[in-house]
């Protein structure tokens, strides 16, 4: 099949799958297959730890000390439209803004390694996105649409006294980053995405490529009411231990993520991102013209490495750096290498502009 025909087929699928009723029928086998997977996970926990483990949840009232490390910056609350966002700010505000957007199940703290490296040359700001951690979390799924979240980012840049930024995004923050760069290209000098494909490329594979559909099983599970929240909370948020404890991540770092997600209603509001995700994915993003670096760990359990290929048609000014065997949380698992790649890219781009 030639390229125009392939693109036509992708376009047709996107136009059809943007309707929720059609998506439900199309992915019905996945919704059915998710049930035994979840039952297996619950039974495994029961056999290993006993029934009390399923409902155990530690109370966390204060930030872990690692989150108040002065090297990471000052905690502030910024009014953005009708909500307050929690940010951690470091570096000289006169320097170019480097804005960090986190993924699930994390918070601003997932960028600790990058903040320490780049706040000497940049005005570094890492945020808890709406509905996460110490930021406001308005109730209701419709308060977590893409337009509202990208609108938060746009308003925040202006409130911080900047007109543009170097945008850094991972996972959910990376998805928002792609959308923001497409919607507000004049506000993004450079974009660095980590283990998150361009949404239109993700659409291509999640609508047709079986290995990626299978890797995306959790997205379908998260569409359900109540059960996903209960599943994430099992064993005092054991899922965070299993998924995030890699590389240089310590037990105290894990406590930081658990503190963030265990704040009142925050797991539910964070889950609303996923409950809007299929609509977001099947709404066309379009071409991103911003100079972009895509850093990709090839050992990602959730996103197939094939997603990191054939993205140039959606982002012509793209550089891809693949880290062999690196996992989904690449900026925390291999921070030194990621920071080197970021520095190399940013310095090269600056030199070219001069």
PyMOL commands that set and color helices and strands:
alter all, ss='L'
color gray80, all
select helices_A, chain A and resi 3-17+20-26+28-49+51-55+65-68+70-72+108-118+141-144+146-159+171-183+185-187+199-206+210-215+217-221+227-244+251-261+266-275+277-281+305-308+330-333+335-353
alter helices_A, ss='H'
color red, helices_A
select strands_A, chain A and resi 74-80+83-90+97-101+123-127+165-170+188-194+292-297+318-323
alter strands_A, ss='S'
color yellow, strands_A
deselect
rebuild
show_as cartoon
